[in-house]
Amino acid sequence: MSDMPLLSLVIWVPILGGLAVLAAARAGDDLVRWLSLGVAILAFLVSLPLFGSFDIATHQMQFVEHAAWIERFNINYHLGVDGISMPLILLTTFTTVLVIIAGWEVIKFRQAHYMAAFLIMEGMMNGVFASLDAVLFYVFWEGMLIPMFLIIGIWGGPNRVYAAIKFFLYTFLGSVLLLVGLIYLYFQTDSFSILDFHSAPVTMMAQVLLFLGFLLAFAVKVPMWPVHTWLPDAHVEAPTGGSVILAAIMLKLGAYGFLRFIIPIAPDASAELDWLIITLSLIAVVYIALVALVQNDMKKLIAYSSISHMGFVTLGFFLVFTIFESTGNVQGAAMGIEGALVQMVSHGFVSGALFLCVGVLYDRVHSRQITDYGGVVNTMPWFGALMVLFAMANAGLPGTSGFVGEFMVIIATFKANFWLAFLAATTLILGAAYTLWMVKRVVFGEIGNANVAALKDINKREALVLGTLAVAVLALGIYPGPLVEVMHASVEHLLQQAVASKL
């Protein structure tokens, strides 16, 4: 273990760097871009030792930092990561670098404010994943809404104000219940430490209420059906970079909340109400995939696809209880949660890449309608190859990252119930259907119109961003071992918490 406050650096380097970018706004766009990129790369480099020095043999929190903050209420600046949160911090720092490069020439006005919003949001999101104090967690959880609200509201499409306010209201109203739950737990434990909450004795009635309150707060973020309606609007109106961060990182914060709060704090309520989450997850997997099939707007299609794929994540989390009831062991359950976590990382790569692909086309033609394209591969062969790769990963092709997580969750689902697995596996068919249909109409066929005939293939900057994601998708698809090993001890510990009754 190093003595460097790595987690503080991962949080505060991008936040302070973002403020520096704001201060440099008048120095010209060139300086702003390079300063933003420098800060993003520095944050990524600072996060790498988290993986390099991580001890995979223990479930204990690592890189822990602790300082008194508001002593009267026992609120501390308390940070630490385990095998569940550490990969998500790396995903955040990695994605932010690509988003800064992707916005290089595309953003024409208020460039400093745009870049600074992403850097400050990166620090806040890392803070959510690293916080071990509930108040600190809540401050970061709410704080990261503000930069995203501004990104959609200032640099978004024609309906950006409507989309931004809808995004803010949905996520904010859910968070109010989260705050009530955290305050209740404080009165039970006289502490705001999340790890103290895990061992707090909670009655069944209180567990059910906490479960429902936390569920609403986190379900809006994931988003689960039926509180998902803000996401397609937000995605369609957000600038490309906003869509990438929304899909790649923000949706994961909700899923992370399930593992950090709901299952360990309310295990009995989770076991009693697991059918509710499994049902909502399967509706998302099947119904939302059918909704994606009828979309004409590429961004909307990928947004609905995100909701469908995140249904897999919540399904993987809550199979634990069904598998434990039917088999009495938690081995299959570990595969479900690990598969869901791999799916979270993979979805970050794949959906982020697909939104960047749509952004590349939109920058050239200024349309997201599928009907305005056709035969893109004839004028943009390199772009066509990359987009097809990401589409295949989205459909769960073996050898890509999209396959690994879904396959693990489906196998775990078989251990729970054949019919659940059958329904979950339909996503592979439906996912292939909507993704390949989009690719067929956009990338292949005859050249659709004069706009497509005039297209130029991707430039070096776009090739760097999409190529990096292509490598990530293939690397995780071919060799997911290192990622799964990092999670294993933390997932085993979580399963012990899940099956240990508090009553």
C-alpha positions in Angstrom: 0.0 0.0 0.0 1.4 3.4 -0.9 1.2 6.4 1.4 0.0 8.7 -1.3 -3.6 9.8 -1.0 -4.5 8.2 -4.4 -8.2 8.4 -4.0 -8.1 12.1 -3.0 -6.0 12.7 -6.1 -8.4 10.9 -8.4 -11.2 13.1 -7.0 -9.6 16.5 -6.7 -7.2 16.5 -9.7 -10.1 16.7 -12.2 -12.2 19.1 -10.0 -9.3 21.5 -9.4 -8.1 21.0 -13.0 -11.6 21.9 -14.2 -11.5 25.1 -12.2 -8.1 25.9 -13.7 -9.6 25.4 -17.2 -12.4 27.8 -16.3 -9.8 30.3 -15.2 -8.0 29.9 -18.5 -11.1 30.6 -20.6 -9.8 33.9 -21.9 -6.5 32.6 -22.9 -7.9 31.0 -26.1 -9.4 27.7 -27.1 -6.1 26.1 -27.9 -4.7 26.5 -24.4 -8.1 25.4 -23.0 -8.1 22.1 -25.0 -4.5 21.1 -24.2 -5.0 22.0 -20.5 -8.2 20.0 -20.3 -6.5 17.0 -22.0 -3.5 17.3 -19.7 -5.8 17.3 -16.6 -7.8 14.3 -17.9 -4.7 12.3 -18.7 -3.2 13.1 -15.3 -6.4 11.9 -13.6 -6.2 8.7 -15.6 -2.5 8.1 -14.7 -3.2 8.8 -11.1 -6.0 6.1 -11.1 -3.7 3.4 -12.7 -1.9 2.5 -9.4 -5.3 1.7 -7.9 -5.3 -1.3 -10.2 -1.5 -2.0 -10.1 -1.3 -2.0 -6.3 -4.6 -3.6 -5.7 -4.6 -6.7 -3.4 -7.1 -9.2 -5.0 -6.9 -11.6 -2.0 -8.9 -9.4 0.4 -12.4 -8.0 0.5 -11.3 -5.2 2.8 -11.4 -1.6 1.7 -8.1 -0.5 0.2 -6.3 2.9 -0.2 -8.4 4.1 2.8 -8.2 7.8 3.8 -9.9 9.1 6.9 -10.1 12.6 8.3 -12.7 14.3 10.6 -15.0 16.7 8.7 -18.1 17.6 10.8 -17.2 16.1 14.1 -20.4 17.0 15.9 -22.5 14.7 13.7 -19.7 12.1 13.3 -19.3 13.0 9.5 -15.9 12.2 8.1 -13.9 12.5 4.9 -13.7 8.8 4.5 -12.6 7.2 1.3 -11.7 3.6 0.2 -12.3 1.2 -2.7 -12.9 -2.5 -3.1 -13.0 -4.8 -6.1 -16.5 -3.5 -7.0 -15.8 0.2 -7.0 -12.2 0.3 -8.2 -12.8 -0.9 -11.8 -15.6 1.8 -12.1 -13.2 4.6 -11.2 -10.8 3.4 -13.9 -13.7 3.3 -16.3 -14.5 6.9 -15.4 -11.0 8.3 -15.8 -10.4 6.4 -19.1 -13.7 7.5 -20.6 -13.2 11.2 -19.7 -9.9 11.3 -21.6 -11.7 10.1 -24.7 -14.6 12.5 -24.2 -12.2 15.5 -24.0 -10.5 14.4 -27.3 -13.9 13.8 -28.9 -15.0 17.3 -28.2 -11.8 18.8 -29.5 -13.1 20.5 -32.7 -16.8 19.8 -32.3 -17.6 22.3 -29.6 -17.6 25.8 -31.1 -18.7 28.1 -28.2 -17.8 28.2 -24.5 -15.2 25.5 -24.9 -13.6 26.2 -21.6 -17.0 25.8 -19.8 -17.7 22.6 -21.7 -14.4 20.9 -20.8 -14.5 22.1 -17.2 -18.0 20.7 -16.7 -16.7 17.2 -17.8 -13.6 17.4 -15.6 -15.5 18.6 -12.5 -18.2 15.9 -13.1 -15.4 13.2 -13.4 -14.1 14.1 -10.0 -17.6 14.0 -8.5 -18.3 10.6 -10.0 -15.0 9.2 -8.7 -16.1 10.6 -5.3 -19.3 8.6 -5.4 -17.4 5.4 -6.1 -14.8 6.1 -3.4 -16.9 7.5 -0.6 -17.3 5.4 2.6 -19.1 8.2 4.4 -22.8 8.5 3.6 -22.9 12.3 3.7 -19.8 12.6 1.5 -21.4 10.0 -0.9 -24.6 12.1 -1.0 -22.7 15.4 -1.6 -20.9 13.9 -4.6 -24.1 12.0 -5.8 -26.1 15.3 -6.0 -23.1 17.4 -7.0 -22.5 15.5 -10.3 -26.0 16.3 -11.5 -25.2 20.0 -11.9 -22.4 19.7 -14.6 -24.6 17.2 -16.5 -27.6 19.5 -16.3 -25.5 22.3 -17.7 -24.0 20.1 -20.4 -27.4 19.0 -21.7 -29.0 22.5 -21.2 -26.3 24.6 -22.9 -24.7 22.4 -25.6 -27.7 20.1 -26.3 -30.1 19.9 -29.2 -33.3 21.9 -29.9 -35.3 20.5 -26.9 -32.3 20.7 -24.6 -34.0 22.7 -21.8 -36.9 20.3 -21.5 -34.6 17.3 -21.5 -32.2 18.9 -18.9 -35.1 19.8 -16.5 -36.7 16.4 -16.9 -33.3 14.7 -16.2 -32.8 16.9 -13.1 -36.3 16.5 -11.6 -36.3 12.7 -12.1 -32.9 12.1 -10.5 -33.4 14.7 -7.8 -36.7 13.4 -6.6 -35.3 9.9 -6.3 -32.4 11.2 -4.3 -34.7 12.8 -1.7 -35.7 9.3 -0.5 -32.0 8.3 -0.4 -31.3 11.1 2.0 -34.2 10.1 4.3 -32.9 6.5 4.4 -29.4 7.7 5.2 -30.6 9.9 8.0 -32.7 7.0 9.5 -29.6 4.8 9.4 -27.6 7.5 11.2 -30.0 7.5 14.1 -29.7 3.7 14.2 -25.9 3.6 14.3 -24.9 7.1 15.4 -22.5 7.1 12.5 -22.5 8.0 8.8 -20.0 5.3 7.9 -21.4 3.1 5.1 -19.6 0.1 6.5 -21.3 0.7 9.9 -24.7 0.8 8.1 -23.9 -2.7 6.7 -23.7 -4.2 10.2 -26.6 -2.1 11.6 -29.5 -4.3 13.0 -32.6 -3.3 11.1 -36.1 -4.7 11.6 -38.0 -6.2 8.7 -40.4 -3.3 8.4 -37.6 -0.8 8.3 -35.7 -3.0 5.8 -38.6 -3.0 3.5 -39.0 0.8 3.7 -35.3 1.3 3.2 -35.3 -1.1 0.3 -38.2 0.8 -1.4 -36.7 4.2 -0.7 -33.2 3.3 -2.0 -34.7 1.3 -4.9 -36.5 4.5 -6.2 -33.3 6.6 -5.8 -31.1 4.0 -7.6 -33.7 2.7 -10.1 -34.1 6.2 -11.6 -30.3 6.4 -12.2 -30.0 2.9 -13.8 -32.7 3.6 -15.2 -35.1 0.7 -14.6 -38.5 0.4 -16.2 -40.9 2.3 -15.6 -38.8 5.3 -14.4 -36.6 5.3 -17.5 -38.4 7.9 -19.6 -36.0 10.7 -18.9 -33.1 8.8 -20.5 -34.0 8.8 -24.2 -34.8 12.5 -24.0 -31.6 13.3 -22.2 -29.5 11.2 -24.7 -31.1 12.6 -27.8 -30.6 16.2 -26.7 -27.2 15.9 -25.0 -24.1 16.6 -27.0 -22.1 13.5 -28.0 -19.7 13.8 -25.0 -22.7 14.1 -22.6 -24.3 11.0 -24.1 -21.1 9.1 -23.7 -20.6 10.0 -20.0 -24.3 9.4 -19.3 -24.3 5.9 -20.8 -20.8 4.8 -19.8 -20.6 6.1 -16.2 -23.8 7.7 -14.8 -26.1 4.7 -15.4 -23.5 2.6 -13.4 -23.8 4.8 -10.3 -27.4 3.5 -9.8 -26.3 -0.1 -10.2 -23.4 0.5 -7.8 -25.9 1.8 -5.2 -27.7 -1.6 -5.3 -24.5 -3.4 -4.3 -23.2 -0.8 -1.8 -26.5 0.0 0.0 -29.6 -2.2 -0.8 -28.2 -5.7 -0.6 -25.9 -5.4 2.4 -28.1 -3.0 4.5 -31.5 -4.7 3.8 -30.7 -8.4 3.0 -34.0 -9.8 4.3 -36.1 -7.3 2.4 -34.0 -8.0 -0.7 -34.6 -11.7 -0.4 -38.3 -11.1 0.1 -38.7 -8.6 -2.8 -36.2 -10.0 -5.2 -39.1 -11.0 -7.5 -39.9 -7.3 -8.0 -36.4 -6.5 -9.3 -36.2 -9.6 -11.4 -39.6 -8.8 -13.0 -38.7 -5.1 -13.7 -35.3 -6.3 -15.1 -36.9 -8.8 -17.5 -39.4 -6.2 -18.6 -36.5 -3.9 -19.4 -34.6 -6.6 -21.2 -37.5 -7.7 -23.4 -39.9 -4.9 -23.7 -37.4 -2.0 -24.1 -35.5 -4.1 -26.7 -38.8 -4.2 -28.7 -39.1 -0.4 -28.3 -35.6 0.0 -29.6 -36.6 -2.0 -32.7 -39.0 0.7 -33.9 -36.8 3.8 -33.4 -35.8 6.0 -36.4 -33.4 8.1 -34.4 -30.0 6.4 -33.9 -29.4 8.0 -30.6 -32.8 7.0 -29.3 -32.2 3.4 -30.5 -28.9 3.2 -28.6 -30.5 4.9 -25.5 -33.2 2.2 -25.4 -30.5 -0.4 -26.0 -28.7 0.9 -22.9 -31.8 0.5 -20.7 -32.2 -3.1 -22.0 -28.6 -3.9 -21.3 -28.7 -2.4 -17.8 -31.7 -4.7 -17.1 -29.2 -7.5 -17.3 -27.1 -5.9 -14.6 -29.9 -5.6 -12.1 -31.1 -9.1 -13.0 -27.6 -10.5 -12.3 -27.6 -8.8 -8.8 -30.8 -10.2 -7.6 -30.6 -13.7 -8.8 -28.5 -14.3 -5.6 -31.5 -15.0 -3.5 -33.3 -17.3 -5.9 -30.2 -19.4 -6.5 -29.5 -19.6 -2.8 -33.1 -20.8 -2.1 -33.0 -23.4 -4.9 -29.4 -24.8 -4.5 -28.3 -23.7 -1.0 -24.9 -22.5 -2.3 -23.8 -19.2 -3.6 -21.4 -20.2 -6.3 -23.8 -19.6 -9.1 -24.8 -16.4 -7.5 -21.2 -15.1 -7.6 -21.2 -15.7 -11.3 -24.4 -13.6 -11.6 -23.0 -10.6 -9.8 -19.6 -10.8 -11.5 -21.3 -11.1 -14.9 -23.3 -8.1 -14.1 -20.2 -6.1 -13.1 -18.4 -7.2 -16.3 -21.5 -6.1 -18.2 -21.3 -2.7 -16.5 -17.7 -2.1 -17.7 -18.4 -3.6 -21.1 -21.5 -1.4 -21.6 -19.4 1.6 -20.7 -17.1 0.8 -23.6 -19.7 -0.3 -26.2 -22.5 2.2 -25.6 -19.9 5.0 -25.3 -18.4 3.9 -28.6 -21.8 3.7 -30.4 -22.7 7.2 -29.2 -19.3 8.5 -30.5 -20.0 6.8 -33.9 -23.4 8.6 -34.1 -21.6 11.8 -33.2 -19.1 11.3 -36.0 -22.0 11.0 -38.5 -23.9 13.8 -37.0 -20.9 16.2 -37.2 -20.9 15.6 -40.9 -24.5 15.3 -42.0 -26.3 17.0 -39.0 -29.0 14.3 -38.8 -29.5 11.3 -36.6 -32.3 9.8 -38.6 -31.5 6.4 -39.9 -33.4 7.1 -43.1 -30.9 10.0 -44.0 -28.1 7.5 -44.4 -27.3 4.3 -46.3 -24.1 2.9 -47.8 -21.9 4.9 -45.5 -19.2 2.1 -45.8 -18.7 3.1 -49.4 -17.3 6.5 -48.5 -16.1 5.8 -44.9 -14.6 2.3 -44.9 -12.6 2.6 -41.7 -15.6 4.1 -39.8 -17.9 1.4 -41.2 -15.5 -1.3 -39.9 -15.4 0.2 -36.4 -19.1 0.8 -36.2 -19.8 -2.8 -37.2 -17.4 -4.0 -34.5 -19.2 -2.0 -31.8 -22.6 -3.1 -33.2 -21.5 -6.7 -32.9 -20.3 -6.1 -29.3 -23.7 -4.5 -28.5 -25.4 -7.6 -29.9 -23.2 -9.9 -27.7 -20.9 -11.4 -30.2 -18.4 -13.9 -28.6 -14.9 -12.5 -28.6 -16.2 -9.0 -27.7 -16.8 -7.6 -24.2 -20.6 -7.6 -24.8 -20.7 -11.4 -24.7 -18.8 -12.1 -21.5 -21.1 -10.4 -19.0 -24.4 -11.4 -20.7 -23.2 -15.0 -20.9 -22.2 -15.2 -17.2 -25.6 -13.7 -16.2 -27.5 -16.1 -18.4 -25.6 -19.1 -17.0 -26.4 -17.9 -13.5 -30.0 -17.4 -14.4 -30.2 -21.0 -15.6 -29.2 -22.1 -12.0 -32.1 -20.1 -10.7 -34.9 -20.9 -13.2 -35.0 -22.2 -16.8 -37.8 -19.8 -17.8 -36.1 -16.8 -16.4 -33.0 -17.8 -18.4 -35.1 -18.3 -21.5 -36.5 -14.8 -21.2 -33.1 -13.2 -20.4 -31.6 -15.0 -23.4 -34.1 -13.4 -25.8 -32.1 -10.2 -25.4 -29.3 -11.8 -27.5 -31.8 -12.2 -30.4 -33.6 -8.9 -29.9 -30.3 -7.1 -29.3 -28.9 -8.5 -32.6 -32.2 -7.6 -34.3 -32.3 -3.9 -33.5 -28.5 -3.4 -33.7 -28.0 -5.2 -37.0 -31.1 -3.6 -38.6 -29.7 -0.2 -37.8 -26.2 -1.1 -39.2 -27.8 -2.6 -42.3 -29.7 0.6 -43.1 -26.9 3.1 -42.1 -23.6 1.4 -43.0 -24.4 -1.0 -45.8 -26.4 -1.0 -49.1 -26.3 1.5 -51.9 -25.3 5.1 -51.2 -28.5 6.7 -49.9 -28.2 10.3 -50.9 -25.8 13.1 -51.9 -24.9 13.8 -48.3 -23.5 10.3 -47.8 -21.7 10.4 -51.2 -19.8 13.5 -50.0 -18.7 12.0 -46.6 -15.0 11.9 -45.7 -13.7 9.0 -43.6 -12.7 9.5 -39.9 -9.7 11.8 -39.2 -6.8 10.9 -36.9 -8.5 12.3 -33.8 -11.7 10.3 -34.3 -9.6 7.2 -35.2 -7.7 7.5 -32.0 -10.9 7.7 -29.8 -12.8 4.9 -31.6 -9.6 2.7 -32.1 -8.9 2.9 -28.3 -12.4 1.8 -27.5 -12.2 -1.0 -30.1 -9.0 -2.3 -28.4 -10.8 -2.1 -25.0 -13.9 -4.0 -26.3 -11.7 -6.8 -27.8 -9.3 -7.0 -24.8 -12.1 -7.5 -22.3 -13.9 -9.9 -24.7 -10.9 -12.1 -25.2 -9.3 -11.9 -21.7 -11.8 -10.9 -19.0 -9.7 -12.7 -16.3 -7.9 -9.8 -14.7 -11.2 -7.9 -14.2 -13.0 -10.8 -12.7 -10.1 -11.6 -10.4 -10.2 -8.1 -9.0 -13.9 -8.4 -8.1 -13.9 -11.9 -6.8 -13.1 -11.4 -3.1 -15.4 -8.4 -2.8 -18.3 -10.3 -4.5 -17.8 -13.3 -2.2 -18.0 -11.0 0.8 -21.1 -9.3 -0.6 -22.8 -12.7 -1.0 -22.1 -13.6 2.7 -23.8 -10.3 3.6 -26.7 -11.0 1.3 -27.5 -14.4 2.8 -26.9 -13.5 6.5 -30.2 -12.6 8.0 -30.4 -9.5 10.3 -33.6 -10.7 11.9 
